[in-house]
């Protein structure tokens, strides 16, 4: 497993030891990236370690972990109406809403510490054998704007995403692509089996809910006969596992007991068997079934409600939302929500892609990153710029940041902080302790999304599914990259074309160890910091070889490129039934933390405790309204 991939152009072997001293004596002239002025600058094609890449986090970690930041800053003499900190979905939306309110001549600057815009909505672009193959490096799906707030829906409609385009995306998505909203497509289950892996086809989400030929499917699992019998009982609702409780006691139980505890103590499943159900929860929400209440897990699509002898008719309707009769409108661009970010950026700064029409060709258009930060533009996006201080000085907001190792300073009439909550107390030390505590309460959910370019799709096609769950592996979901043709993109035409395998992993502990969800998410984040690209590469090669080897796959020759998108500060924390109290309205940590701070407002999904794109838009709209 030591063979080298053929394309790697970022650091290999970098490691941050959790809890250790961070870059002692950090020199602010030492952290630099490629210049955007270079016409070859195009981050989507970079491979190796992406997401929280080298150069994007060192300055922020020095500030947050050790209180280090420059003592002097060079004033640039730049004055803006609005400075936005963070070029993710919320930051880009804040710029959009502000310009809508104040007019196209409003001077806006968006700063971001990464080398690309979009936040978690990152585009991974590969070129091989004369073809472009796309995948996503983070945020995936979008809903029909009619299900958003008026403010969020208006933004989407302005970008050309509406009922008509959602319907078009549906038509452009093959019926076998689950991640694109085709929930009747088969979902495989891949388990270790002796020296290799066994992938079982069929629709395992249906099987989990006692539908289709679930009994035959369960009998094929590499488990003991006793465990298979218990699973069949559980899936089919043949037994009420809470028969000793009254209806009200059942309600209290499902709201106060962890899902995995219920599976072990009530259903009688072994802890190893329980891990089969963790893959879904880990990828969907971050924590495992040990940190979901029974009700939270069931509402997230896990099986169990029909096995409680309770509300039998309601059970079928809940399960049907994700299986037999799902009619939702969850859709996906070929590069995930990166296309939404690109549509936003092109509207804000047309010069990045002056010939782009919009929805019709967003996926295939190459952006000119050199046009992002031109002095003659009213709206500018400045990358590779880590903000380290934001404070009111008279009638202005002074913003200090570090770009390419240089400490710089600008001023603005207003500022929107669209970065994650945890860094804000370090940017604004003048805030009250109560607001700092509110901002610091949540722990973001860490994730790893990897994309692997393969020479062709022959081996993967023989799995018989486009996605499979791998509960015992580092990456719990393995899927074909998006096969939709939306945005003008042409996915692989047949198995002879190169393809990309999209792999999703949650690094947070799922072994039932003690600790709150926030504790375990923090452990997961430190694991991300400690894991080198070489280690991720080895995990990827071993997992794919074990899954695809029997179908003629050879990782040494078939893998052409690997991109690892590590997201240590991932999805916004959502309040947990097992850990968090029920606060009175206006007194929850996110509500205290997001309060307007003079000429500074806060816009991010943390402020909505909802890790969804529409929540990012809603937060941006609120923050801009506070300022205008």
C-alpha positions in Angstrom: 0.0 0.0 0.0 3.0 2.3 -0.3 2.8 3.2 -4.0 2.5 6.9 -4.8 -0.4 8.6 -6.5 0.5 10.3 -9.7 -0.7 13.8 -8.9 0.1 15.4 -5.6 1.0 19.1 -5.3 0.4 20.0 -1.7 2.2 19.0 1.5 2.3 15.3 2.4 3.1 14.4 6.0 2.2 17.6 7.7 0.9 17.0 11.3 -0.3 19.1 14.1 -0.1 17.3 17.5 -3.3 18.0 19.4 -2.6 20.0 22.5 1.0 20.7 21.6 2.6 24.0 21.2 1.7 25.5 17.8 4.5 26.8 15.7 6.6 28.4 18.4 7.8 31.8 17.4 5.5 31.9 14.4 6.9 34.3 11.8 4.2 36.2 10.0 6.5 36.4 6.9 6.6 32.6 6.7 3.1 31.6 5.7 2.4 32.1 2.0 0.5 30.6 -0.9 0.6 31.0 -4.7 -0.2 34.4 -5.9 -3.7 34.9 -7.4 -2.1 37.3 -9.9 -0.7 34.1 -11.5 -3.0 33.3 -14.4 -2.6 29.6 -13.7 -4.1 30.0 -10.2 -7.1 27.7 -10.1 -7.7 26.0 -6.7 -10.4 23.6 -7.8 -7.8 21.4 -9.6 -5.4 21.2 -6.7 -5.1 17.7 -5.2 -3.6 16.4 -2.0 -4.8 17.9 1.3 -7.6 20.4 0.7 -10.3 21.9 2.8 -8.4 23.1 5.8 -5.2 23.2 3.7 -1.7 24.2 4.6 -1.6 28.0 5.0 -5.3 28.4 5.9 -5.3 27.7 9.6 -1.9 28.5 11.2 -2.5 32.1 11.9 -6.0 31.5 13.3 -4.7 28.6 15.5 -1.8 30.8 16.8 -4.4 33.4 17.8 -7.0 31.0 19.4 -4.6 28.5 21.0 -1.8 30.8 22.1 -3.0 34.3 21.8 -0.4 35.2 19.2 -1.0 37.8 16.6 1.0 40.6 15.0 1.7 43.7 17.0 1.8 46.1 14.1 -0.3 46.3 10.8 0.3 48.1 7.6 -2.7 50.4 6.9 -3.7 49.9 3.3 -5.8 53.1 3.1 -8.7 51.1 1.9 -12.2 52.1 3.2 -15.3 50.0 2.6 -19.0 50.3 3.3 -19.0 46.6 4.4 -16.3 44.1 5.2 -17.4 40.5 5.4 -15.2 38.0 7.3 -15.7 34.6 5.6 -16.4 33.8 1.9 -18.6 30.8 2.6 -22.3 30.7 1.8 -23.2 33.1 4.6 -20.5 35.6 3.8 -21.3 35.6 0.1 -25.0 36.0 0.8 -24.2 38.9 3.2 -22.4 40.7 0.4 -25.4 40.0 -1.9 -28.0 41.2 0.5 -26.0 44.3 1.4 -25.6 45.2 -2.3 -29.3 44.6 -2.9 -30.1 47.0 0.0 -27.5 49.7 -0.6 -27.1 49.6 -4.4 -24.5 48.2 -6.8 -22.0 51.0 -6.0 -21.7 50.0 -2.3 -18.0 49.1 -1.6 -17.8 45.6 -0.2 -14.8 43.5 0.6 -15.1 39.8 1.5 -12.0 38.2 3.3 -11.3 34.5 3.6 -8.4 32.5 5.1 -8.7 29.8 2.4 -7.3 29.8 -1.1 -10.8 29.4 -2.6 -14.3 30.8 -1.9 -17.4 28.8 -0.9 -16.5 27.7 2.6 -17.5 24.0 2.8 -19.0 24.2 -0.7 -15.8 23.3 -2.5 -15.3 22.1 -6.0 -12.9 19.3 -6.9 -12.1 19.2 -10.6 -10.0 16.5 -12.3 -8.7 16.2 -15.8 -7.8 12.9 -17.3 -7.7 11.3 -20.8 -9.1 14.5 -22.3 -12.1 14.7 -20.0 -13.1 16.8 -17.0 -14.6 14.9 -14.0 -16.2 16.8 -11.2 -17.0 16.1 -7.6 -17.7 18.0 -4.4 -15.5 18.7 -1.4 -18.1 19.5 1.2 -21.7 20.8 1.2 -23.8 18.7 -1.1 -27.5 19.2 -1.6 -30.0 22.0 -2.1 -33.8 22.0 -1.6 -36.4 23.6 -3.7 -36.4 27.4 -2.8 -40.1 27.2 -2.2 -39.3 25.5 1.0 -36.9 28.3 2.1 -37.7 31.6 3.9 -38.7 34.5 1.6 -35.2 36.0 2.0 -33.4 32.8 1.2 -35.7 31.9 -1.7 -35.3 35.4 -3.3 -31.5 34.9 -3.3 -31.9 31.5 -5.0 -34.3 32.8 -7.5 -32.0 35.7 -8.3 -29.3 33.0 -9.1 -31.7 31.3 -11.5 -32.5 28.4 -9.1 -36.3 28.0 -8.9 -39.1 25.4 -9.5 -38.2 25.1 -13.1 -34.5 24.5 -12.6 -35.1 22.1 -9.7 -37.3 20.1 -12.0 -34.6 20.2 -14.7 -32.0 19.0 -12.2 -34.4 16.1 -11.3 -34.6 15.2 -15.0 -30.9 15.5 -15.4 -30.1 13.1 -12.5 -30.1 9.4 -13.3 -32.6 7.3 -11.3 -29.8 5.2 -9.7 -28.0 8.2 -8.1 -29.1 8.4 -4.4 -27.1 11.5 -3.4 -28.9 13.4 -6.1 -32.3 12.8 -4.5 -33.2 9.5 -6.1 -34.1 7.8 -2.9 -35.6 4.7 -4.6 -32.1 3.9 -5.9 -30.4 0.9 -4.3 -28.2 1.6 -1.2 -25.6 -1.1 -0.6 -24.1 -2.3 2.7 -20.4 -3.2 2.8 -19.0 -5.3 5.7 -15.6 -6.9 6.5 -15.7 -10.5 5.5 -12.6 -12.5 6.3 -9.7 -10.9 4.3 -11.9 -8.7 2.1 -15.2 -6.9 2.2 -18.6 -8.2 1.2 -20.9 -5.7 -0.5 -24.6 -6.6 -0.4 -26.8 -4.9 -3.0 -30.4 -4.0 -2.7 -31.9 -1.1 -0.9 -30.7 -1.4 2.7 -32.6 1.6 3.9 -35.7 -0.2 2.9 -34.5 -3.4 4.5 -33.8 -1.6 7.8 -37.4 -0.5 7.8 -38.8 -4.0 7.2 -39.6 -3.5 3.5 -38.9 -5.5 0.4 -37.1 -8.8 0.9 -35.5 -7.7 4.2 -35.4 -11.2 5.7 -33.5 -12.7 2.8 -31.1 -9.7 2.9 -30.4 -10.1 6.6 -29.7 -13.8 6.2 -26.8 -12.9 3.9 -25.0 -10.8 6.5 -21.8 -12.2 8.0 -23.3 -12.3 11.5 -24.2 -15.1 13.9 -27.6 -16.7 13.5 -28.8 -15.2 16.8 -28.0 -11.7 15.7 -29.7 -12.2 12.3 -32.8 -13.4 14.1 -32.9 -10.3 16.3 -32.4 -8.0 13.3 -35.3 -9.6 11.5 -37.5 -9.2 14.5 -36.4 -5.6 14.9 -36.8 -4.6 11.2 -40.2 -6.3 10.9 -41.7 -4.9 14.0 -42.5 -8.4 15.2 -42.0 -7.5 18.8 -42.6 -4.5 21.0 -39.3 -4.0 22.7 -40.8 -1.4 25.1 -43.8 -3.5 26.0 -43.2 -2.9 29.8 -43.7 0.9 29.4 -46.9 2.9 29.1 -47.4 5.3 26.1 -46.2 8.2 28.2 -43.3 6.3 29.6 -42.3 5.3 26.0 -42.3 9.0 25.1 -40.0 9.8 28.0 -37.8 6.8 27.1 -37.2 7.7 23.4 -36.4 11.3 24.4 -33.9 10.4 27.2 -32.2 7.2 26.0 -29.5 6.9 23.4 -30.4 5.0 20.3 -27.5 2.6 20.5 -28.3 1.9 24.2 -31.8 1.0 23.1 -30.5 -1.4 20.4 -28.1 -3.1 22.9 -30.2 -3.2 26.0 -33.7 -3.6 24.6 -33.3 -5.2 21.2 -30.3 -7.4 22.3 -27.9 -6.5 19.5 -24.2 -6.8 20.0 -22.2 -3.6 20.0 -20.5 -4.8 16.8 -23.9 -5.3 15.1 -25.0 -1.8 16.3 -22.2 -0.2 14.3 -24.2 -1.2 11.1 -26.6 1.6 11.9 -24.0 4.2 12.8 -22.8 4.8 9.2 -26.1 6.7 8.4 -26.0 8.9 11.5 -22.3 9.6 11.4 -22.5 11.0 7.9 -25.8 12.7 8.2 -25.3 14.4 11.6 -21.7 13.8 12.8 -22.2 11.9 16.1 -23.0 8.2 16.3 -26.1 6.5 17.7 -24.5 6.7 21.2 -25.1 10.4 21.1 -28.6 10.5 19.5 -31.7 10.0 21.5 -33.9 7.2 20.1 -36.3 9.8 18.7 -33.5 11.9 17.1 -32.1 8.8 15.4 -35.5 7.7 14.1 -36.4 11.1 12.8 -33.0 11.0 11.0 -34.1 7.9 9.2 -32.9 5.1 11.5 -35.1 2.1 12.1 -37.0 1.3 15.3 -40.3 3.1 15.6 -42.3 0.1 14.4 -40.5 -2.1 16.9 -42.0 -0.3 19.8 -45.6 -1.2 19.3 -46.4 2.5 19.1 -48.3 4.6 16.6 -48.1 1.9 13.9 -49.7 4.0 11.2 -47.4 6.9 11.9 -44.5 4.6 11.7 -45.1 3.8 8.0 -45.5 7.5 7.1 -42.3 8.4 8.8 -40.3 5.6 7.2 -41.9 6.3 3.8 -40.4 9.8 3.9 -37.0 8.3 3.2 -37.9 5.1 1.3 -40.9 4.0 -0.6 -42.8 7.2 -1.3 -40.3 9.9 -0.9 -41.2 12.9 -3.1 -38.9 15.5 -1.8 -36.9 17.9 -4.0 -33.3 17.4 -2.7 -31.0 18.0 -5.7 -27.3 18.2 -6.4 -25.0 20.0 -8.9 -22.1 18.0 -10.2 -19.8 19.8 -7.7 -22.4 20.1 -5.0 -23.2 23.5 -3.6 -20.0 24.9 -5.0 -22.1 25.7 -8.1 -24.3 27.9 -5.9 -21.3 29.7 -4.5 -20.0 30.1 -8.1 -23.3 31.5 -9.2 -23.2 34.0 -6.3 -19.6 35.1 -7.0 -20.3 35.6 -10.7 -23.3 37.8 -9.8 -21.2 39.8 -7.4 -18.1 40.0 -9.7 -19.1 39.3 -13.3 -15.5 39.6 -14.5 -14.6 36.2 -13.0 -16.7 34.6 -15.8 -18.1 37.3 -18.1 -19.4 34.8 -20.7 -21.2 32.5 -18.2 -24.9 32.4 -18.7 -25.8 31.0 -15.2 -27.5 27.8 -14.3 -27.0 26.5 -17.8 -23.2 26.4 -17.8 -22.0 27.1 -14.2 -20.6 23.6 -13.8 -18.3 23.8 -16.9 -17.1 27.4 -16.7 -13.6 28.1 -15.6 -13.4 31.1 -13.3 -10.7 33.8 -13.5 -9.5 34.1 -9.9 -7.4 37.1 -10.8 -10.6 39.1 -11.2 -11.8 38.6 -7.6 -9.9 41.5 -6.1 -9.6 44.4 -8.5 -9.5 48.0 -7.2 -11.9 49.2 -9.8 -14.7 46.8 -8.6 -17.3 47.8 -6.1 -17.3 44.2 -4.7 -14.1 42.3 -4.1 -13.1 38.9 -2.6 -9.7 38.6 -1.1 -8.5 35.1 -0.4 -5.6 33.7 1.7 -6.4 36.5 4.3 -6.9 35.5 7.9 -8.6 38.1 10.0 -7.1 38.4 13.5 -8.9 41.5 14.9 -12.2 43.4 14.4 -13.1 46.4 16.6 -14.9 49.7 16.4 -12.7 52.8 16.2 -14.9 55.9 16.3 -17.4 55.7 13.5 -15.6 52.9 11.7 -14.7 49.2 12.1 -11.0 48.4 12.0 -10.2 45.0 10.5 -6.7 43.5 11.0 -5.7 40.5 8.9 -2.7 38.5 7.7 -2.2 37.8 4.0 0.8 35.9 2.7 2.5 36.5 6.0 1.9 40.3 5.9 -0.1 42.0 8.7 -2.5 44.5 7.0 -5.3 46.8 8.1 -8.5 48.2 6.5 -11.5 50.1 7.6 -15.3 49.8 7.0 -18.5 51.4 8.1 -20.0 48.0 8.9 -18.7 44.4 9.4 -20.4 41.1 9.2 -18.6 38.1 10.8 -19.5 35.1 8.6 -16.8 32.9 10.1 -17.4 30.1 12.6 -18.5 31.2 16.1 -15.5 29.8 18.0 -13.0 32.2 16.6 -15.1 35.4 17.1 -14.3 35.9 20.8 -10.6 36.0 19.8 -11.4 38.5 17.0 -13.5 40.8 19.3 -12.1 40.6 22.8 -14.1 43.6 23.8 -17.3 41.6 23.8 -19.0 40.7 27.0 -18.2 37.4 28.7 -21.8 36.3 28.3 -21.7 36.8 24.5 -18.3 35.1 24.3 -19.6 32.1 26.2 -22.6 31.9 23.9 -20.3 31.9 20.9 -18.1 29.3 22.3 -20.8 26.8 23.4 -21.2 24.7 20.3 -18.6 22.4 18.7 -18.6 22.2 15.0 -19.0 18.8 13.4 -15.7 17.6 11.7 -15.8 15.7 8.4 -13.5 14.2 5.8 -14.6 14.1 2.2 -12.2 12.4 -0.2 -12.4 12.2 -4.0 -10.4 9.5 -5.9 -9.9 9.7 -9.6 -9.9 6.2 -11.2 -8.7 5.2 -14.6 -12.1 3.9 -15.5 -15.4 2.8 -13.9 -15.3 -1.0 -14.7 -14.5 -2.3 -11.2 -16.9 0.1 -9.4 -19.8 -0.7 -11.8 -19.6 -4.4 -10.7 -20.6 -3.4 -7.1 -24.2 -3.2 -8.4 -24.9 0.1 -6.5 -23.8 3.7 -6.9 -23.5 4.1 -3.1 -22.7 1.8 -0.3 -22.5 2.2 3.5 -19.2 1.0 5.1 -19.8 1.2 8.9 -16.5 -0.5 9.9 -14.3 1.6 7.7 -12.6 5.1 7.9 -15.0 6.3 5.2 -18.5 5.3 6.1 -20.1 6.1 2.7 -18.6 5.3 -0.7 -20.3 6.6 -3.7 -19.9 7.5 -7.4 -19.3 11.2 -7.8 -22.3 13.1 -9.0 -23.6 11.8 -12.4 -26.0 14.6 -13.0 -25.7 16.7 -16.2 -26.8 19.9 -14.6 -24.9 23.1 -15.4 -23.8 21.8 -18.8 -21.6 19.1 -17.3 -21.1 15.7 -19.0 -20.4 12.9 -16.5 -18.7 9.7 -17.5 -20.4 8.3 -20.6 -19.6 4.7 -19.9 -17.2 2.5 -17.9 -14.3 3.2 -20.2 -14.3 6.9 -19.1 -12.4 8.0 -16.0 -14.6 8.3 -12.9 -14.3 9.7 -9.4 -15.2 7.9 -6.3 -16.6 10.2 -3.6 -15.9 9.0 0.0 -17.3 10.5 3.2 -16.0 10.0 6.7 -16.8 11.2 10.2 -13.8 11.1 12.5 -15.7 11.5 15.8 -15.6 8.5 18.1 -18.4 6.0 17.6 -17.4 3.4 20.1 -19.7 4.3 23.0 -17.1 6.1 25.1 -18.3 8.4 27.7 -18.6 12.2 27.1 -21.0 14.7 25.7 -21.4 15.1 22.0 -19.3 18.3 22.2 -16.5 16.4 23.8 -16.5 13.7 21.1 -16.7 16.2 18.3 -13.6 17.9 19.8 -11.8 14.6 19.8 -12.8 14.1 16.2 -11.4 17.5 15.3 -8.1 16.8 16.9 -7.9 13.5 15.1 -8.3 15.5 11.8 -5.4 17.7 12.8 -3.2 14.8 13.7 -3.8 12.7 10.5 -1.4 13.2 7.7 -2.3 13.1 4.0 -0.1 10.0 3.7 -2.3 8.3 6.4 -5.5 9.3 4.6 -4.1 8.0 1.3 -3.3 4.6 2.9 -6.8 4.4 4.4 -8.3 5.2 1.0 -6.2 2.7 -0.9 -6.8 -0.1 1.6 -10.6 0.5 1.7 -11.1 0.7 -2.0 -8.8 -2.3 -2.7 -10.7 -4.4 -0.2 -14.1 -3.4 -1.6 -13.2 -3.5 -5.4 -10.3 -5.9 -5.5 -12.5 -8.9 -6.4 -13.7 -7.0 -9.4 -10.3 -6.5 -10.9 -9.3 -3.3 -9.2 -5.7 -2.5 -8.5 -5.1 0.6 -6.5 -1.5 0.9 -7.7 -2.5 1.4 -11.3 -6.2 2.4 -11.2 -5.9 5.3 -8.8 -4.8 8.4 -10.7 -5.3 11.2 -8.2 -6.6 11.7 -4.6 -8.0 14.9 -3.1 -8.7 14.9 0.7 -11.0 17.7 1.9 -10.6 17.8 5.6 -13.2 19.9 7.4 -12.2 20.1 11.1 -14.7 23.0 11.7 -17.6 21.5 9.7 -21.3 21.6 10.2 -22.9 23.8 12.8 -23.6 22.2 16.2 -27.3 21.4 16.7 -28.6 21.0 20.2 -28.7 17.4 21.5 -31.4 15.8 23.5 -29.0 13.9 25.6 -26.7 16.8 26.4 -28.4 20.2 26.1 -31.1 21.8 28.2 -34.2 23.4 26.8 -33.5 27.1 27.0 -36.2 29.8 27.2 -36.6 31.8 24.0 -33.8 34.3 23.6 -31.6 32.6 26.2 -30.0 29.8 24.2 -26.3 30.1 23.6 -26.7 30.8 19.9 -29.2 33.6 20.5 -26.9 35.3 23.1 -23.9 34.8 20.9 -25.3 36.3 17.7 -26.4 39.6 19.2 -25.4 42.7 17.3 -22.2 44.3 18.5 -22.4 47.9 17.4 -21.3 48.1 13.8 -20.5 44.4 13.9 -23.1 41.6 13.2 -22.8 37.8 13.1 -23.9 35.6 10.2 -23.3 31.9 10.1 -25.1 28.6 10.5 -23.8 28.5 14.1 -26.1 31.4 14.8 -29.1 29.3 13.6 -27.9 26.0 15.1 -28.8 24.5 11.8 -26.1 23.2 9.4 -28.0 23.9 6.2 -27.4 26.4 3.3 -30.8 28.1 3.8 -29.9 28.8 7.4 -26.7 30.4 6.2 -28.7 32.7 4.0 -31.2 33.5 6.7 -28.4 34.4 9.1 -26.8 36.7 6.4 -30.1 38.4 5.8 -30.6 39.1 9.6 -27.0 40.4 10.0 -27.3 42.8 7.0 -30.6 44.1 8.2 -29.1 44.8 11.6 -26.5 47.0 9.9 -28.6 48.8 7.2 
